[in-house]
């Protein structure tokens, strides 16, 4: 069986094709047939001009079609020059290897679509790395992106309906984002340009976007070659948000691959989210394997609501683990914020568990995380080892003797000023203040 892209370019036969939109990858050559053989190279969704569809964030973009499954096997066939460029995998063991095994080299930015699955079977043996043999601008563009399946800038909300939806056609069950209240709604009915949703949005006229949903990745590792904590690589991460994933308008997805060694730094206003950036238009994301990432603003995850994260050894010049992740469950381990919030910062209505996290200034476990449940074990900070400036919290608990500063719990002001700083043994596991 042979497969070609839309301009007729041959995309391989045999192992790379398993069935209709199911691709089995075993060699670097097959990997490049899907994702590009060079920066800006051909892949399976170029249009007739050879230009990518979708976004153009600093380079060429490969868009994976919807309902695509890609199966990554342990890489084979490296003796015939099928692995031709890119840096070494985690550990810098020589020729693109990781734990004695070579790694797939990713050479383009990848745009996601609905119902895309990229599946491996062993995150220690199946590794994808960013190509760090390119120019800095090209290397820094390599990541997984998302924009949206559709966007209409002049939609009106009234009652439980959106009217004048003409730039895209949603279907029943689709997830939508409404810019007026920055909230998410599920489509229950569509009649012409009128769309009914599951509850009443804030009235107004503004931008309505269709979310991309049901993206699943697990069983493999994505090494950003950022040189974080001595893991190797020279990708600088200049002028980008989200070292591994830049995913506004992505929802209801599970990114449980191992995300490791990604780096983003500031040029202008960017440099947010060493691993994941969601711009607060990201909804219901599960990512339980985030390790050793760095960013100027938030080493782990920035701007993903209603989500579930486990973040380990991430570092930032501001907040270590997570920031602006409301209504979320966040576990942060050994994260460092060189400013405020070693574990979490501005994550409201969330459940936060910080272990061995530190902040140079305020809130070793959490800072400015209101209406939340906070646990901080063996954390450190100049002020508020457990939590600082977290108001109206359901519970605050931590290592006995550690401090809680300028927080409220059930209406009781905790640690207002140095003289009455509250120790954690005055707050029991139910979050009740104890005299």
HELIX and SHEET records of a PDB file:
HELIX    1   1 UNK A   14  UNK A   16  5                                   3    
HELIX    2   2 UNK A   28  UNK A   35  1                                   8    
HELIX    3   3 UNK A   78  UNK A   80  5                                   3    
HELIX    4   4 UNK A  136  UNK A  139  1                                   4    
HELIX    5   5 UNK A  228  UNK A  230  5                                   3    
HELIX    6   6 UNK A  418  UNK A  420  5                                   3    
HELIX    7   7 UNK A  424  UNK A  426  5                                   3    
SHEET    1   A 2 UNK A   2  UNK A   4  0                                        
SHEET    2   A 2 UNK A  10  UNK A  13 -1                                        
SHEET    1   B 7 UNK A  17  UNK A  19  0                                        
SHEET    2   B 7 UNK A  22  UNK A  27 -1                                        
SHEET    3   B 7 UNK A  69  UNK A  76  1                                        
SHEET    4   B 7 UNK A 117  UNK A 119  1                                        
SHEET    5   B 7 UNK A 216  UNK A 218  1                                        
SHEET    6   B 7 UNK A 250  UNK A 255  1                                        
SHEET    7   B 7 UNK A 212  UNK A 213  1                                        
SHEET    1   C11 UNK A  17  UNK A  19  0                                        
SHEET    2   C11 UNK A  22  UNK A  27 -1                                        
SHEET    3   C11 UNK A  69  UNK A  76  1                                        
SHEET    4   C11 UNK A 117  UNK A 119  1                                        
SHEET    5   C11 UNK A 216  UNK A 218  1                                        
SHEET    6   C11 UNK A 250  UNK A 255  1                                        
SHEET    7   C11 UNK A 276  UNK A 291  1                                        
SHEET    8   C11 UNK A 245  UNK A 246  1                                        
SHEET    9   C11 UNK A 144  UNK A 145  1                                        
SHEET   10   C11 UNK A 109  UNK A 111  1                                        
SHEET   11   C11 UNK A  61  UNK A  63  1                                        
SHEET    1   D11 UNK A  17  UNK A  19  0                                        
SHEET    2   D11 UNK A  22  UNK A  27 -1                                        
SHEET    3   D11 UNK A  69  UNK A  76  1                                        
SHEET    4   D11 UNK A 117  UNK A 119  1                                        
SHEET    5   D11 UNK A 216  UNK A 218  1                                        
SHEET    6   D11 UNK A 250  UNK A 255  1                                        
SHEET    7   D11 UNK A 276  UNK A 291  1                                        
SHEET    8   D11 UNK A 258  UNK A 260  1                                        
SHEET    9   D11 UNK A 221  UNK A 223  1                                        
SHEET   10   D11 UNK A 127  UNK A 130  1                                        
SHEET   11   D11 UNK A 104  UNK A 106  1                                        
SHEET    1   E14 UNK A  17  UNK A  19  0                                        
SHEET    2   E14 UNK A  22  UNK A  27 -1                                        
SHEET    3   E14 UNK A  69  UNK A  76  1                                        
SHEET    4   E14 UNK A 117  UNK A 119  1                                        
SHEET    5   E14 UNK A 216  UNK A 218  1                                        
SHEET    6   E14 UNK A 250  UNK A 255  1                                        
SHEET    7   E14 UNK A 276  UNK A 291  1                                        
SHEET    8   E14 UNK A 301  UNK A 305  1                                        
SHEET    9   E14 UNK A 322  UNK A 323  1                                        
SHEET   10   E14 UNK A 344  UNK A 345  1                                        
SHEET   11   E14 UNK A 366  UNK A 367  1                                        
SHEET   12   E14 UNK A 387  UNK A 388  1                                        
SHEET   13   E14 UNK A 403  UNK A 405  1                                        
SHEET   14   E14 UNK A 422  UNK A 423 -1                                        
SHEET    1   F12 UNK A  17  UNK A  19  0                                        
SHEET    2   F12 UNK A  22  UNK A  27 -1                                        
SHEET    3   F12 UNK A  69  UNK A  76  1                                        
SHEET    4   F12 UNK A 117  UNK A 119  1                                        
SHEET    5   F12 UNK A 216  UNK A 218  1                                        
SHEET    6   F12 UNK A 250  UNK A 255  1                                        
SHEET    7   F12 UNK A 276  UNK A 291  1                                        
SHEET    8   F12 UNK A 308  UNK A 312  1                                        
SHEET    9   F12 UNK A 329  UNK A 333  1                                        
SHEET   10   F12 UNK A 351  UNK A 355  1                                        
SHEET   11   F12 UNK A 373  UNK A 377  1                                        
SHEET   12   F12 UNK A 395  UNK A 398  1                                        
SHEET    1   G 2 UNK A  97  UNK A  98  0                                        
SHEET    2   G 2 UNK A 101  UNK A 102 -1                                        
SHEET    1   H 7 UNK A 150  UNK A 158  0                                        
SHEET    2   H 7 UNK A 161  UNK A 163 -1                                        
SHEET    3   H 7 UNK A 194  UNK A 197 -1                                        
SHEET    4   H 7 UNK A 183  UNK A 191 -1                                        
SHEET    5   H 7 UNK A 175  UNK A 178 -1                                        
SHEET    6   H 7 UNK A 204  UNK A 210 -1                                        
SHEET    7   H 7 UNK A 150  UNK A 158 -1                                        
SHEET    1   I 6 UNK A 263  UNK A 264  0                                        
SHEET    2   I 6 UNK A 294  UNK A 295  1                                        
SHEET    3   I 6 UNK A 315  UNK A 316  1                                        
SHEET    4   I 6 UNK A 336  UNK A 337  1                                        
SHEET    5   I 6 UNK A 358  UNK A 362  1                                        
SHEET    6   I 6 UNK A 380  UNK A 383  1                                        
SHEET    1   J 2 UNK A 407  UNK A 409  0                                        
SHEET    2   J 2 UNK A 412  UNK A 414 -1                                        
END                                                                             
